[in-house]
Amino acid sequence: MTYQNICANYYLGFAKLSIWYARKRILEGSSDFENAFNERVNIFRNTSLSQNGLHPTKDVIPEWDALLKKVEQIFVEYIQSDDTSALEQKSLDIFWPVLEESALKAIPYRPTLDERPYESWSLDYHEDVVNIHINNVYKPDSPLSEKRPQFAAALIRLLEDTQELNPEVTKVACGSWLNSVPTFLEIFPDVWKASGQRSKNVRYTLGHWGQFMDRRGDFHASNGARFREMGDFPYPSLHCTDSLEAVLCHLREKFPEAIKHNQAVHNR
């Protein structure tokens, strides 16, 4: 299967799941139609309309608004049906041209170390906290199995660089569904896990929605099925935090292979 085919299959499965979830929120009264599709699900960013940082939460995008008007008419007709298959398929048919166009242009993301010095990790700062984010750049390998030492090594570099360049930063935080995954939690001290606070404000970001992409970039069908059965995310998005020094000490103690990797590959 080509990478473009994998992307197309992901967009298809994910869009249907998102349409199902939008219906759920609307019927529960937690979102109106526009809020559900613009702020709570991540369909837009998978389309060819997603360019130059545009997003309907902050920008007027006439082409997207025109698609939503058509989908809204389908919702008016089908939202009350217990069988959501027609609602999902007819809505998908509206979105599909811009999803397919995006999939056909997709290329594997292989950033250089200059582009992403911390590989699957990225960061931003807020006062005395470094917020860390995850995007798997090792596909089809997983950062939690095949690339685990490399993944831990990159986090060590990120935290060491933060200490050196921003000594006022003393805490690490992350909000992600991965904080509900045991193999991810092993990277951090016990205090990290104990600090977990569930984020109930579902946004379109991968902090909630990343669990529906597998290591190849395809749709994670089993997680999608569990979501439908449970009516809730299989892996809740949790916000966790600990001191930067405690996380570094834990990594250095528990991941000696990561230390060796940094010495051999990064000369540090």
Buried (B, 14 or more C-beta within 10 A) or exposed (E): EEBBEBBBBBBBBBBBBBBBBBBBBBEEEEBEBEBBBBBBBBBBBBBBBBEEEBBBEEEEBEEBEEBBEEBBEBBEEBBEEEEBEEBBBBBBEBBBEBBBEBBEEBEEEEEEEEEBBBBBBBBEEEEEBBBBBBBBBBBBBBBBEEBBBBBBBBBBBBBBBBBEEBEEBBBBBBBBBBBBEEEBBBBBBEBBBEBBEEBEEBBBBBBBBBBBBBBBBBBBEEBBEBBEEEEEBBBBBBBBBBBBEBBBEBBBEBBEEBBEBBEEEEEE
